[in-house]
């Protein structure tokens, strides 16, 4: 880690601890007092996708103590844009915690609802795998919660749409492969089929050594023009990049994203990333640029802006997202 990154990490941790240990009561009081002014329209809960993510907010041992465990804590805010302002909340609990503990899911949900009522926020988004975990475990996500899947699908589809325009591609001749046909991947697969794309899904298997693809995946990868990567981490897909054909375009929707020492020749990489107006995360999410809006947060912003929590279809949601100003960043 460079000295500059070390300094930024220390400053970020110091600010987080000051706000949530020294000024905690004052912050919540001010939030309640400003409720009539509707300063914040949505909440976005994140959790550590990796140990470095957690360290980005707070020293790990302290974060995992009773001071923060299962307690959505202020991690930042999203500046005002066409969809309003948002509050960024953080918990140190991991995917494993939420998968195995019904008490953790219920306690975090209860606290989020309390913060929503206190702040006057209209919608609550859960990051990453959390919506799928909550639904699979029988925790119904009713208003003001949003599942986030339509926002995640929108991010990838909008990125693809802009790639097609930028490179003058013929959608009817494209072969698309989705690597990772899980909760979001399956919905993305269906959405592409509804739009008439030639799309194939590649299942993944989580092993002790990382991610493995099914046996016939090599043939699909060698013929695909567009490869959409939805593996848990970008590094999971690195061993399979040599199987791609020359000229393939990769859309990366992983976190942490795909990283390489030297970009493979003959391939283009785009990060699935969207923004809206001048909205920015302060501080930026670990591994994200400040003006990237994660898909799950996209859905909360659309719900807060339109009052619609039951979108009829993916196509209907995508139309609304574009109407209020969302656009693909086209980050290489």
Secondary structure, DSSP 8 states (H G I E B T S, - for coil): --HHHHHHHHHHHHHHHIIIIISHHHHHHHHHHTGGGT---EEEEEE-SSHHHHHTTS-HHHHTSTTTTT--EEEEEEEEETTEEEEEEEE---HHHHHH-HHHHHHHHHHHHHHHHHHT-SEEEE-TTHHHHHHHTT----TTEE--HHHHHHHHHHHHHHHHHHHT--GGG-EEEEE--SHHHHHHHHHHHHTT-EEEEE-EEEETTEEEE-TTHHHHHHH-SEEEE-SSSGGGGGGGGGGS-TT-EEEE--SS----SS--TT-EEEE--EEETT--EES--TTS-TT-B-HHHHHHHHHHHH---S-S-HHHHHHHHHHTTEEE--B-
